[in-house]
Amino acid sequence: MTAPTYTRAQALPEILKNRIAVLDGAMGTMIQRFKLDEAAYRGERFKDFHKDVKGNNELLSLTRPDVIRDVHESYLAAGADLIETNTFGATTIAQSDYDMADLAREMNVASARIAREACDKFSTPDKPRFVCGALGPTPKTASISPDVNDAGARNVTFEQLRAAYLEQVEALVEGGADVLLVETIFDTLNAKAALFAIDEYFANSNERLPVIISGTVTDASGRILSGQTVTAFWASVRHIQPLAVGLNCALGATLMRPYIQELSKVAGDTFISCYPNAGLPNPMSDTGFDETPDVTSRLLREFAAEGLVNIVGGCCGTTPQHIEAIHQSVGSQPPRNLKRGVFYKEDPVAA
């Protein structure tokens, strides 16, 4: 199995071989700091919309692009190499909760363009910046019943997920994404629908973007919510030939270490990403979590010193202060080495 030839972000694989790249932090955490009310979310365009929309962060790419731009630029100024589009919930499935499914495509295009402009503003020949088109898990799960009395019940189908993700991928690429990031995966079947849609898009277009896959270990069991261990999860998604695979969310860096160690071992031919949240809930903390920028950056520096990671960043509760500390902490650390290039020439799973 040979490495894919990318039509965008061609420099990224070489960068990851030579240094640890920094991903941005939490979008939602930063939006909360603006203390936006219902009217701010609605803007003039949706002032008479029939349903409350406060909390629909993806809508802000249409009504308050200045807020989203400010968040992106704050992370880029802090040293982020990659920033995620404001599209975690920008699928028709997620937006149906707000009766805004028909706006999903527009949200993705607009979000990608805002991120593209921010990256272009901060990019230099020595430090290019990359837009990661974020594909979230949706609020529905294809593997788990929503009804405790009916184990066979489902509230979404694979086909519905595939169609929603395909629309999102098309719009993200149209808006200028360099990378596609399937993240916060709690149900592997949802992720496989996203990866199927990505593969479909690649087959039908002249594009091939790097793909990053990031799962979520939900507790000390070491499994994602749909029941797979980290090793089993990797076996289920490696067919897409991702540029990187990793873990994010749910756990702070302290609790994430053994699962990153496991993933780094089994995915020896692929770059590893890790962007934990800011620890456990702490009502006394400014961010609501217990891992300060100093703590998070120290822990990720330890991950780097162990040779575990190629991409690091932050999830829920992390701020530009976290990203700046991480950037400074890992900057002198060498990246994790791949075992045999980017991908095994003979793939034992495929064989």
Secondary structure, DSSP 8 states (H G I E B T S, - for coil): ------SS-TTHHHHHHHS-EEB---HHHHHHTT---HHHHHTTTTTT-SS--TT-GGGHHHH-HHHHHHHHHHHHHTT-SEEE-S-TT-SHHHHGGGT-GGGHHHHHHHHHHHHHHHHHHH--SSS--EEEEEE---S--SSS-S-TT-TT--SS-HHHHHHHHHHHHHHHHHHT-SEEEEEEES-HHHHHHHHHHHHHHHHHSS----EEEEE---STT-B-TTS-BHHHHHHHHGGG--SEEEEEEEEEHHHHHHHHHHHHHHTTTSEEEEEEES-SB-TTSSSSBS--HHHHHHHHHHHHHTT--SEE---TT--HHHHHHHHHHHTTS-----SSSSS-SS-TTT-
